[in-house]
Amino acid sequence: MGLQDGKMRIDLNSDLGEGFGPGSMGDDAAMLEIVSSANIACGGHASDP
């Protein structure tokens, strides 16, 4: 959040690229149309096989 041109600005953030294997979770391309920033997954999670 921050003040820009006298107006409050909110950063709408989303985690993307969270799928595992051949499956897909969510529609990353559609999310990029509405968010102002994104975190892109680039590896496994601690509980992934």
HTML snippet that shows the backbone in 3Dmol.js (N, CA, C, O; Angstrom):
<script src="https://3Dmol.org/build/3Dmol-min.js"></script>
<div id="view" style="width:600px;height:400px;position:relative"></div>
<script>
const pdb = `
ATOM      1  N   MET A   1       0.839  -1.180   0.000  1.00  0.00           N
ATOM      2  CA  MET A   1       0.000   0.000   0.000  1.00  0.00           C
ATOM      3  C   MET A   1       0.880   1.237   0.000  1.00  0.00           C
ATOM      4  O   MET A   1       1.997   1.226   0.516  1.00  0.00           O
ATOM      5  N   GLY A   2       0.373   2.268  -0.569  1.00  0.00           N
ATOM      6  CA  GLY A   2       1.106   3.510  -0.570  1.00  0.00           C
ATOM      7  C   GLY A   2       0.262   4.618  -1.160  1.00  0.00           C
ATOM      8  O   GLY A   2      -0.786   4.372  -1.757  1.00  0.00           O
ATOM      9  N   LEU A   3       0.731   5.839  -0.983  1.00  0.00           N
ATOM     10  CA  LEU A   3       0.039   7.003  -1.504  1.00  0.00           C
ATOM     11  C   LEU A   3       0.678   7.402  -2.828  1.00  0.00           C
ATOM     12  O   LEU A   3       1.887   7.621  -2.903  1.00  0.00           O
ATOM     13  N   GLN A   4      -0.134   7.495  -3.860  1.00  0.00           N
ATOM     14  CA  GLN A   4       0.362   7.861  -5.190  1.00  0.00           C
ATOM     15  C   GLN A   4      -0.602   8.865  -5.793  1.00  0.00           C
ATOM     16  O   GLN A   4      -1.795   8.580  -5.897  1.00  0.00           O
ATOM     17  N   ASP A   5      -0.120  10.025  -6.189  1.00  0.00           N
ATOM     18  CA  ASP A   5      -0.952  11.086  -6.759  1.00  0.00           C
ATOM     19  C   ASP A   5      -2.107  11.456  -5.832  1.00  0.00           C
ATOM     20  O   ASP A   5      -3.201  11.781  -6.295  1.00  0.00           O
ATOM     21  N   GLY A   6      -1.862  11.406  -4.532  1.00  0.00           N
ATOM     22  CA  GLY A   6      -2.898  11.763  -3.570  1.00  0.00           C
ATOM     23  C   GLY A   6      -3.953  10.699  -3.370  1.00  0.00           C
ATOM     24  O   GLY A   6      -4.932  10.933  -2.661  1.00  0.00           O
ATOM     25  N   LYS A   7      -3.781   9.526  -3.980  1.00  0.00           N
ATOM     26  CA  LYS A   7      -4.757   8.440  -3.855  1.00  0.00           C
ATOM     27  C   LYS A   7      -4.079   7.221  -3.243  1.00  0.00           C
ATOM     28  O   LYS A   7      -2.900   6.968  -3.491  1.00  0.00           O
ATOM     29  N   MET A   8      -4.821   6.474  -2.449  1.00  0.00           N
ATOM     30  CA  MET A   8      -4.287   5.257  -1.853  1.00  0.00           C
ATOM     31  C   MET A   8      -4.160   4.187  -2.929  1.00  0.00           C
ATOM     32  O   MET A   8      -5.084   3.960  -3.709  1.00  0.00           O
ATOM     33  N   ARG A   9      -3.005   3.536  -2.959  1.00  0.00           N
ATOM     34  CA  ARG A   9      -2.765   2.467  -3.928  1.00  0.00           C
ATOM     35  C   ARG A   9      -2.583   1.160  -3.168  1.00  0.00           C
ATOM     36  O   ARG A   9      -1.803   1.098  -2.218  1.00  0.00           O
ATOM     37  N   ILE A  10      -3.290   0.129  -3.573  1.00  0.00           N
ATOM     38  CA  ILE A  10      -3.198  -1.187  -2.943  1.00  0.00           C
ATOM     39  C   ILE A  10      -2.583  -2.160  -3.935  1.00  0.00           C
ATOM     40  O   ILE A  10      -3.003  -2.233  -5.089  1.00  0.00           O
ATOM     41  N   ASP A  11      -1.580  -2.910  -3.475  1.00  0.00           N
ATOM     42  CA  ASP A  11      -0.941  -3.929  -4.302  1.00  0.00           C
ATOM     43  C   ASP A  11      -1.723  -5.229  -4.142  1.00  0.00           C
ATOM     44  O   ASP A  11      -1.747  -5.807  -3.056  1.00  0.00           O
ATOM     45  N   LEU A  12      -2.356  -5.688  -5.205  1.00  0.00           N
ATOM     46  CA  LEU A  12      -3.076  -6.962  -5.197  1.00  0.00           C
ATOM     47  C   LEU A  12      -2.112  -8.037  -5.691  1.00  0.00           C
ATOM     48  O   LEU A  12      -1.745  -8.058  -6.866  1.00  0.00           O
ATOM     49  N   ASN A  13      -1.705  -8.928  -4.787  1.00  0.00           N
ATOM     50  CA  ASN A  13      -0.661  -9.909  -5.049  1.00  0.00           C
ATOM     51  C   ASN A  13      -1.247 -11.318  -5.071  1.00  0.00           C
ATOM     52  O   ASN A  13      -2.217 -11.604  -4.369  1.00  0.00           O
ATOM     53  N   SER A  14      -0.654 -12.197  -5.881  1.00  0.00           N
ATOM     54  CA  SER A  14      -1.108 -13.584  -5.968  1.00  0.00           C
ATOM     55  C   SER A  14       0.090 -14.516  -6.132  1.00  0.00           C
ATOM     56  O   SER A  14       1.089 -14.152  -6.752  1.00  0.00           O
ATOM     57  N   ASP A  15      -0.019 -15.724  -5.570  1.00  0.00           N
ATOM     58  CA  ASP A  15       0.975 -16.770  -5.808  1.00  0.00           C
ATOM     59  C   ASP A  15       0.576 -17.507  -7.085  1.00  0.00           C
ATOM     60  O   ASP A  15      -0.573 -17.923  -7.230  1.00  0.00           O
ATOM     61  N   LEU A  16       1.515 -17.668  -8.002  1.00  0.00           N
ATOM     62  CA  LEU A  16       1.239 -18.343  -9.279  1.00  0.00           C
ATOM     63  C   LEU A  16       2.226 -19.490  -9.470  1.00  0.00           C
ATOM     64  O   LEU A  16       3.245 -19.568  -8.783  1.00  0.00           O
ATOM     65  N   GLY A  17       1.913 -20.375 -10.408  1.00  0.00           N
ATOM     66  CA  GLY A  17       2.803 -21.484 -10.725  1.00  0.00           C
ATOM     67  C   GLY A  17       2.840 -22.542  -9.634  1.00  0.00           C
ATOM     68  O   GLY A  17       3.861 -23.204  -9.444  1.00  0.00           O
ATOM     69  N   GLU A  18       1.733 -22.708  -8.914  1.00  0.00           N
ATOM     70  CA  GLU A  18       1.697 -23.619  -7.776  1.00  0.00           C
ATOM     71  C   GLU A  18       1.327 -25.053  -8.137  1.00  0.00           C
ATOM     72  O   GLU A  18       1.215 -25.894  -7.244  1.00  0.00           O
ATOM     73  N   GLY A  19       1.136 -25.354  -9.408  1.00  0.00           N
ATOM     74  CA  GLY A  19       0.779 -26.713  -9.807  1.00  0.00           C
ATOM     75  C   GLY A  19       1.900 -27.699  -9.537  1.00  0.00           C
ATOM     76  O   GLY A  19       3.052 -27.305  -9.359  1.00  0.00           O
ATOM     77  N   PHE A  20       1.563 -28.983  -9.507  1.00  0.00           N
ATOM     78  CA  PHE A  20       2.565 -30.026  -9.284  1.00  0.00           C
ATOM     79  C   PHE A  20       2.377 -31.118 -10.325  1.00  0.00           C
ATOM     80  O   PHE A  20       1.269 -31.627 -10.489  1.00  0.00           O
ATOM     81  N   GLY A  21       3.436 -31.483 -11.027  1.00  0.00           N
ATOM     82  CA  GLY A  21       3.348 -32.533 -12.046  1.00  0.00           C
ATOM     83  C   GLY A  21       2.565 -32.057 -13.254  1.00  0.00           C
ATOM     84  O   GLY A  21       2.564 -30.866 -13.566  1.00  0.00           O
ATOM     85  N   PRO A  22       1.895 -32.984 -13.939  1.00  0.00           N
ATOM     86  CA  PRO A  22       1.173 -32.614 -15.159  1.00  0.00           C
ATOM     87  C   PRO A  22      -0.123 -31.850 -14.888  1.00  0.00           C
ATOM     88  O   PRO A  22      -0.695 -31.248 -15.796  1.00  0.00           O
ATOM     89  N   GLY A  23      -0.581 -31.877 -13.641  1.00  0.00           N
ATOM     90  CA  GLY A  23      -1.832 -31.194 -13.290  1.00  0.00           C
ATOM     91  C   GLY A  23      -1.668 -29.683 -13.236  1.00  0.00           C
ATOM     92  O   GLY A  23      -0.557 -29.168 -13.115  1.00  0.00           O
ATOM     93  N   SER A  24      -2.777 -28.991 -13.325  1.00  0.00           N
ATOM     94  CA  SER A  24      -2.782 -27.538 -13.273  1.00  0.00           C
ATOM     95  C   SER A  24      -3.670 -27.090 -12.126  1.00  0.00           C
ATOM     96  O   SER A  24      -4.733 -27.666 -11.895  1.00  0.00           O
ATOM     97  N   MET A  25      -3.238 -26.075 -11.414  1.00  0.00           N
ATOM     98  CA  MET A  25      -4.036 -25.527 -10.319  1.00  0.00           C
ATOM     99  C   MET A  25      -4.297 -24.057 -10.616  1.00  0.00           C
ATOM    100  O   MET A  25      -3.379 -23.240 -10.546  1.00  0.00           O
ATOM    101  N   GLY A  26      -5.504 -23.721 -10.937  1.00  0.00           N
ATOM    102  CA  GLY A  26      -5.838 -22.329 -11.200  1.00  0.00           C
ATOM    103  C   GLY A  26      -5.487 -21.896 -12.609  1.00  0.00           C
ATOM    104  O   GLY A  26      -4.911 -22.655 -13.388  1.00  0.00           O
ATOM    105  N   ASP A  27      -5.847 -20.662 -12.918  1.00  0.00           N
ATOM    106  CA  ASP A  27      -5.622 -20.087 -14.245  1.00  0.00           C
ATOM    107  C   ASP A  27      -4.664 -18.902 -14.093  1.00  0.00           C
ATOM    108  O   ASP A  27      -5.094 -17.763 -13.912  1.00  0.00           O
ATOM    109  N   ASP A  28      -3.362 -19.187 -14.168  1.00  0.00           N
ATOM    110  CA  ASP A  28      -2.352 -18.154 -13.949  1.00  0.00           C
ATOM    111  C   ASP A  28      -2.498 -16.989 -14.926  1.00  0.00           C
ATOM    112  O   ASP A  28      -2.352 -15.834 -14.526  1.00  0.00           O
ATOM    113  N   ALA A  29      -2.777 -17.266 -16.177  1.00  0.00           N
ATOM    114  CA  ALA A  29      -2.902 -16.199 -17.177  1.00  0.00           C
ATOM    115  C   ALA A  29      -4.046 -15.250 -16.818  1.00  0.00           C
ATOM    116  O   ALA A  29      -3.909 -14.034 -16.958  1.00  0.00           O
ATOM    117  N   ALA A  30      -5.160 -15.792 -16.361  1.00  0.00           N
ATOM    118  CA  ALA A  30      -6.295 -14.955 -15.974  1.00  0.00           C
ATOM    119  C   ALA A  30      -5.963 -14.129 -14.739  1.00  0.00           C
ATOM    120  O   ALA A  30      -6.358 -12.966 -14.647  1.00  0.00           O
ATOM    121  N   MET A  31      -5.238 -14.719 -13.785  1.00  0.00           N
ATOM    122  CA  MET A  31      -4.855 -13.985 -12.580  1.00  0.00           C
ATOM    123  C   MET A  31      -3.947 -12.808 -12.911  1.00  0.00           C
ATOM    124  O   MET A  31      -4.061 -11.747 -12.297  1.00  0.00           O
ATOM    125  N   LEU A  32      -3.044 -12.985 -13.876  1.00  0.00           N
ATOM    126  CA  LEU A  32      -2.135 -11.901 -14.251  1.00  0.00           C
ATOM    127  C   LEU A  32      -2.871 -10.700 -14.838  1.00  0.00           C
ATOM    128  O   LEU A  32      -2.337  -9.591 -14.859  1.00  0.00           O
ATOM    129  N   GLU A  33      -4.094 -10.919 -15.313  1.00  0.00           N
ATOM    130  CA  GLU A  33      -4.889  -9.815 -15.850  1.00  0.00           C
ATOM    131  C   GLU A  33      -5.424  -8.909 -14.741  1.00  0.00           C
ATOM    132  O   GLU A  33      -5.744  -7.749 -15.003  1.00  0.00           O
ATOM    133  N   ILE A  34      -5.528  -9.415 -13.502  1.00  0.00           N
ATOM    134  CA  ILE A  34      -6.164  -8.621 -12.448  1.00  0.00           C
ATOM    135  C   ILE A  34      -5.249  -8.255 -11.281  1.00  0.00           C
ATOM    136  O   ILE A  34      -5.607  -7.379 -10.493  1.00  0.00           O
ATOM    137  N   VAL A  35      -4.093  -8.884 -11.140  1.00  0.00           N
ATOM    138  CA  VAL A  35      -3.204  -8.560 -10.029  1.00  0.00           C
ATOM    139  C   VAL A  35      -2.187  -7.500 -10.443  1.00  0.00           C
ATOM    140  O   VAL A  35      -1.917  -7.316 -11.630  1.00  0.00           O
ATOM    141  N   SER A  36      -1.628  -6.809  -9.457  1.00  0.00           N
ATOM    142  CA  SER A  36      -0.598  -5.821  -9.763  1.00  0.00           C
ATOM    143  C   SER A  36       0.805  -6.355  -9.492  1.00  0.00           C
ATOM    144  O   SER A  36       1.790  -5.741  -9.903  1.00  0.00           O
ATOM    145  N   SER A  37       0.905  -7.499  -8.801  1.00  0.00           N
ATOM    146  CA  SER A  37       2.190  -8.176  -8.621  1.00  0.00           C
ATOM    147  C   SER A  37       1.928  -9.653  -8.369  1.00  0.00           C
ATOM    148  O   SER A  37       0.829 -10.043  -7.974  1.00  0.00           O
ATOM    149  N   ALA A  38       2.949 -10.469  -8.601  1.00  0.00           N
ATOM    150  CA  ALA A  38       2.786 -11.916  -8.441  1.00  0.00           C
ATOM    151  C   ALA A  38       4.063 -12.545  -7.908  1.00  0.00           C
ATOM    152  O   ALA A  38       5.167 -12.078  -8.191  1.00  0.00           O
ATOM    153  N   ASN A  39       3.897 -13.613  -7.131  1.00  0.00           N
ATOM    154  CA  ASN A  39       5.004 -14.448  -6.676  1.00  0.00           C
ATOM    155  C   ASN A  39       4.959 -15.704  -7.537  1.00  0.00           C
ATOM    156  O   ASN A  39       3.933 -16.382  -7.591  1.00  0.00           O
ATOM    157  N   ILE A  40       6.052 -16.016  -8.203  1.00  0.00           N
ATOM    158  CA  ILE A  40       6.093 -17.167  -9.098  1.00  0.00           C
ATOM    159  C   ILE A  40       6.835 -18.306  -8.411  1.00  0.00           C
ATOM    160  O   ILE A  40       7.990 -18.155  -8.014  1.00  0.00           O
ATOM    161  N   ALA A  41       6.161 -19.452  -8.274  1.00  0.00           N
ATOM    162  CA  ALA A  41       6.781 -20.619  -7.650  1.00  0.00           C
ATOM    163  C   ALA A  41       7.910 -21.125  -8.542  1.00  0.00           C
ATOM    164  O   ALA A  41       7.762 -21.199  -9.762  1.00  0.00           O
ATOM    165  N   CYS A  42       9.024 -21.468  -7.933  1.00  0.00           N
ATOM    166  CA  CYS A  42      10.164 -21.925  -8.741  1.00  0.00           C
ATOM    167  C   CYS A  42      10.811 -23.187  -8.148  1.00  0.00           C
ATOM    168  O   CYS A  42      11.976 -23.478  -8.417  1.00  0.00           O
ATOM    169  N   GLY A  43      10.066 -23.906  -7.365  1.00  0.00           N
ATOM    170  CA  GLY A  43      10.615 -25.125  -6.768  1.00  0.00           C
ATOM    171  C   GLY A  43       9.565 -25.847  -5.974  1.00  0.00           C
ATOM    172  O   GLY A  43       8.407 -25.432  -5.928  1.00  0.00           O
ATOM    173  N   GLY A  44       9.973 -26.935  -5.343  1.00  0.00           N
ATOM    174  CA  GLY A  44       9.045 -27.725  -4.551  1.00  0.00           C
ATOM    175  C   GLY A  44       8.807 -27.133  -3.180  1.00  0.00           C
ATOM    176  O   GLY A  44       9.511 -26.226  -2.737  1.00  0.00           O
ATOM    177  N   HIS A  45       7.797 -27.668  -2.524  1.00  0.00           N
ATOM    178  CA  HIS A  45       7.490 -27.306  -1.153  1.00  0.00           C
ATOM    179  C   HIS A  45       8.059 -28.390  -0.224  1.00  0.00           C
ATOM    180  O   HIS A  45       8.372 -29.493  -0.672  1.00  0.00           O
ATOM    181  N   ALA A  46       8.184 -28.083   1.016  1.00  0.00           N
ATOM    182  CA  ALA A  46       8.773 -29.022   1.976  1.00  0.00           C
ATOM    183  C   ALA A  46       8.017 -30.357   2.023  1.00  0.00           C
ATOM    184  O   ALA A  46       8.622 -31.397   2.283  1.00  0.00           O
ATOM    185  N   SER A  47       6.709 -30.337   1.776  1.00  0.00           N
ATOM    186  CA  SER A  47       5.929 -31.576   1.872  1.00  0.00           C
ATOM    187  C   SER A  47       5.751 -32.289   0.531  1.00  0.00           C
ATOM    188  O   SER A  47       5.114 -33.341   0.488  1.00  0.00           O
ATOM    189  N   ASP A  48       6.293 -31.751  -0.563  1.00  0.00           N
ATOM    190  CA  ASP A  48       6.183 -32.406  -1.865  1.00  0.00           C
ATOM    191  C   ASP A  48       7.001 -33.681  -1.889  1.00  0.00           C
ATOM    192  O   ASP A  48       8.064 -33.751  -1.272  1.00  0.00           O
ATOM    193  N   PRO A  49       6.501 -34.715  -2.613  1.00  0.00           N
ATOM    194  CA  PRO A  49       7.273 -35.964  -2.683  1.00  0.00           C
ATOM    195  C   PRO A  49       8.591 -35.774  -3.455  1.00  0.00           C
ATOM    196  O   PRO A  49       9.359 -36.724  -3.607  1.00  0.00           O
TER     197      PRO A  49
END
`;
const viewer = $3Dmol.createViewer("view");
viewer.addModel(pdb, "pdb");
viewer.setStyle({}, {cartoon: {color: "spectrum"}});
viewer.zoomTo();
viewer.render();
</script>
